[in-house]
Amino acid sequence: NYMKIGQEFFQRDLYNFLNNNITTGVLNADVQDYFDVFPNPTTGRLNITTPFLEYQIEVMDLTGRLILSASNPTLIDLSQIKKGMYLLRLTSLGRISTKKIVME
């Protein structure tokens, strides 16, 4: 229970930090600054790094069709999808960030 409470405080503090800094203009922080995917381009396995403990990942093709959805993954396997460009969306703490990924 103590670990879960600590995680909730961390997420709240991170959320407050992002909101305060975006609102005041002191720092142009965004969820995108706390979210990275690699390697990109990829041949299938894609690593996801973020300090967020609770987040949702969605991979969509360029028409918006959902290819994959997962909660809190650090690695996703896209080896079964066709070569091309896709969008990877991370949602956490009410914020959404999208990155382009390329399948080779």
Beta strands, then each sheet from edge to edge (+ up, - down):
strand 1: 36-38
strand 2: 45-49
strand 3: 56-61
strand 4: 66-71
strand 5: 75-77
strand 6: 84-92
strand 7: 95-103
sheet 1: 1+ 2- 5+
sheet 2: 4+ 3- 6+ 7-
end
